[in-house]
Amino acid sequence: MGKYIVKKIASLSLTLIAVSFVVFFLFSVIPGDPAVSKLGTNATPEKVEALREELGLNAPFMVRYFKWLTGIPRGDFGKSYAYSMPVSKLIGGKLMINGTLSLMAILIVVGISVPVGVYTAKHTGGLLDKIITVINQVFMAFPPFLLGLILTFVFGMVLKLFSPGAYVGYDVSFARFFGYLICPAIALALPKTAMCIKLLRTNILEEAKKDYAKTAYSKGNNTTGLLYKYVLKNAIMPTITFVGMVFADMIASGIVIEQTFGIPGLGRSLLSAISVRDYPVVEAIVMLIAFGIVIVSALTDVIHAIVDPQVREE
Amino acid sequence: MLEVKDLKIEFFDHSKPETAVRDVDFTMKEGEIVGLVGESGSGKSLTATAIAGLIRRGDVKVSGEILWDSKNLLKASRRQMRALQGEEIGFVFQDPMTAFSPVHKIGYQVEDALRVHGKSKNAADLNNVASAEGEASENEKKAGKNDKEEYSREELKALAIQALKDAELPDPERVYNSYPFELSGGMRQRAMIASAMISKPRLLIADEPTTALDVTVQAEIIKLLQRINKEDNTAILFISHDLGLVKKLCSKVLVLRNGDVLESGSAEEIFENPKDEYTKKLIAANVVIGKEHGEADENHIIEEPECVVTDYSFYYPARKSFGDLRIGKKAEAEKSRQPEKIGITDIRLTVRKGEIVGLVGESGSGKSTLAKCIVGLQGGKSATGSITCGKARMIFQDTYSALNPKMKVGRLLKEALVLSGIKDKEEQKKEIQKILDEVELSEEFLERFPAELSGGQRQRVGIALALLQKPTLLVADEPVSALDVAISESILALLRKISRKYHMAILFISHDLRTVYHLCDRVCVMKQGRIVEEAEKEELYTNPKEEYTKVLLRSALE
């Protein structure tokens, strides 16, 4: 197991380095000069040249890349062009916001879909199973931002359980920050929860048809015994993969949800940084997203290996 | 102990009920071994599943009587039935790979019957069957809750290891901590038997327990069953399509076909003096060696080599990937734990036009690897030596996974034609018609999906697919191992016909020496990646030189 993890970490580090190169390369070849965009189109060429020199844009590509790359492990992503302050300071706090939001959403997905998925599989064809199936279809079809709007309307304006737009920073009051994030997290989580329930239900039913189920029955197990002793462990695997993918996806869908609920997260910084060609910020955010996704997929693999002995052997 | 009366099983999943089994009658005494024989679809497995109470679908109706100690099991509640399952009745399934959950350790699964039933023998509750149903189950609920004394972890483990030892598994401690995929097929089946026998049931139902295994392993499993029967006085209901095994094991035999019992009686009666035509045919198909089969057509072989393999070696690349940090002893221990793919060494082999060469050996002997190398699915840079060969096509063992399940047969065949460059619609139609005649399938099969065909029909489609590309060499990798006797007979006849008609060279791979004797002109015996003996058929079967060949022959003939 230990070896497996070491191997995983090694291959993941390589992935991250590859991603960093692509990111840095792309932003250095796309058209648009950060110096021009900072000084405005009226600036004299001399001034632009001076600023380019100051920002270190004139050094050769590989030199800039290695300087940037070696800074990352220390948390140094360079200086923002637009705000002239370290990128890490600029986005450090946002990371906390988005991390909390994604984590809450993922907990909702797992917390609801596992028990409900198991229940519907066990009571296939029952009334509740049918109702849940219909509700599932509806939620699957909802994009998160629309759900966000509905939730804002219902809980914010009708029931007045939270005040839309009155975001509270976690440094001010963590409890209120957390409270504010509940609705966005639900909006993010519900469509995925619906998919997850459906996936788990299907997998459980599929596994319950396999030969080992018959073996379990032949020992005198009842359906509950079969389900919890054998089927669940076999059926959970695709769900683990799915949750991993969902987590990665949440970082992206989070950007939209931030806008809907007025949360000053990474998404907002990303959008504004792109519009002013503040490349260090953009690069840093993209790298963080990539890092998050890679970590999650590694975790998924490790969990897989814990559940399925055959994965370990490969 | 067990008495089955007028057992009838009907399916209701289509518009009209379909009777799968009718009028099955037999009795079993303690310690008796009864055989149920028949091809698939004959209802033998269904009968066994019904006795074990494993038919749980709502659309299946079981009527008649199954009397266990004179109590009708068909009238018992689920709870009462469960009290018997795993406690009094053990079940061994055909394929030990799928019958075990892949992600749970063997030990856990072997213990399961004990874990379910606890220490008390609550099977006695079945006496309540006769009394009022509702009341009985109420009492049982209480009784079951109070009486059940759980085994402790240590007790479970000790018993499981004893059971594994009883099933003659070497190193039971290791097996206990293994996952199913870490064991060989034979070991898995032994573990399966251990898991059924752990609670010392009075009846063991074995549903084709040896079909998925090699010949030598088969013989061992049969011996194990015999020993269990003798030592524990366990009655065994043995289900098989292999009459050889049934003859060796059973004292009483029932022959089933299409849900009817054709014949029943003592094993001696049935084998010495069969009354029914079908039984006679089955027995004839099994007793092959020692009798010349078919006409001696010596001159069908043309002295022109079709496929020549010279000093060919191929090894699977060592499994080392990036970051592989295994060192020293641990790595070796790990290696020995896995069934290693050994590859093939110094193969010399010639197949002439019109000749059928048999390639025999146990699984893991490199037969399939050689086959794959010849058709070019394996080999490549890491291979040495040469293979000169015309167009070779392969026929696979597992007909189900060899055909794309989402394509109709017609489309599968068409695709093979397109691949060999025939794009004209009319021409395609003609070719397909021709090939269907050749493999003796009617046109209606074109509109069916592979899943809607029987195993034999699927294999015919597989042969058609191979033939459509006009090969000069057919490599058939265990094409009949997954099929019933009667059906495999017909597939073999088809292969023989093709060989004679087109002077097709065929390399026939099998672990079944009887089939090989049936079909082949010459036989090569493989062991651990090498061809250890090669001879004309008669010579090899009457006068084997290698010790290994002798062992193979003995276990096939026993």
HADDOCK unambig.tbl for C-alpha pairs under 7 A between the chains (distance, minus, plus):
assign (segid A and resid 7 and name CA) (segid B and resid 323 and name CA) 5.16 0.50 0.50
assign (segid A and resid 211 and name CA) (segid B and resid 98 and name CA) 5.57 0.50 0.50
assign (segid A and resid 211 and name CA) (segid B and resid 99 and name CA) 4.74 0.50 0.50
assign (segid A and resid 212 and name CA) (segid B and resid 98 and name CA) 6.11 0.50 0.50
assign (segid A and resid 212 and name CA) (segid B and resid 99 and name CA) 4.09 0.50 0.50
assign (segid A and resid 212 and name CA) (segid B and resid 100 and name CA) 5.01 0.50 0.50
assign (segid A and resid 212 and name CA) (segid B and resid 101 and name CA) 5.45 0.50 0.50
assign (segid A and resid 215 and name CA) (segid B and resid 99 and name CA) 6.03 0.50 0.50
assign (segid A and resid 217 and name CA) (segid B and resid 54 and name CA) 6.95 0.50 0.50
assign (segid A and resid 218 and name CA) (segid B and resid 54 and name CA) 6.77 0.50 0.50
assign (segid A and resid 218 and name CA) (segid B and resid 85 and name CA) 5.35 0.50 0.50
assign (segid A and resid 218 and name CA) (segid B and resid 86 and name CA) 5.76 0.50 0.50
assign (segid A and resid 218 and name CA) (segid B and resid 90 and name CA) 6.87 0.50 0.50
assign (segid A and resid 218 and name CA) (segid B and resid 91 and name CA) 6.19 0.50 0.50
assign (segid A and resid 219 and name CA) (segid B and resid 85 and name CA) 5.16 0.50 0.50
assign (segid A and resid 219 and name CA) (segid B and resid 86 and name CA) 3.68 0.50 0.50
assign (segid A and resid 219 and name CA) (segid B and resid 112 and name CA) 6.93 0.50 0.50
assign (segid A and resid 219 and name CA) (segid B and resid 113 and name CA) 4.90 0.50 0.50
assign (segid A and resid 220 and name CA) (segid B and resid 82 and name CA) 4.34 0.50 0.50
assign (segid A and resid 220 and name CA) (segid B and resid 83 and name CA) 6.32 0.50 0.50
assign (segid A and resid 220 and name CA) (segid B and resid 85 and name CA) 4.49 0.50 0.50
assign (segid A and resid 220 and name CA) (segid B and resid 86 and name CA) 5.38 0.50 0.50
assign (segid A and resid 220 and name CA) (segid B and resid 113 and name CA) 6.90 0.50 0.50
assign (segid A and resid 220 and name CA) (segid B and resid 116 and name CA) 6.61 0.50 0.50
assign (segid A and resid 221 and name CA) (segid B and resid 82 and name CA) 6.84 0.50 0.50
assign (segid A and resid 221 and name CA) (segid B and resid 116 and name CA) 6.34 0.50 0.50
assign (segid A and resid 230 and name CA) (segid B and resid 101 and name CA) 6.77 0.50 0.50
assign (segid A and resid 234 and name CA) (segid B and resid 103 and name CA) 6.58 0.50 0.50
assign (segid A and resid 307 and name CA) (segid B and resid 103 and name CA) 6.95 0.50 0.50
assign (segid A and resid 308 and name CA) (segid B and resid 103 and name CA) 5.38 0.50 0.50
assign (segid A and resid 309 and name CA) (segid B and resid 103 and name CA) 6.25 0.50 0.50
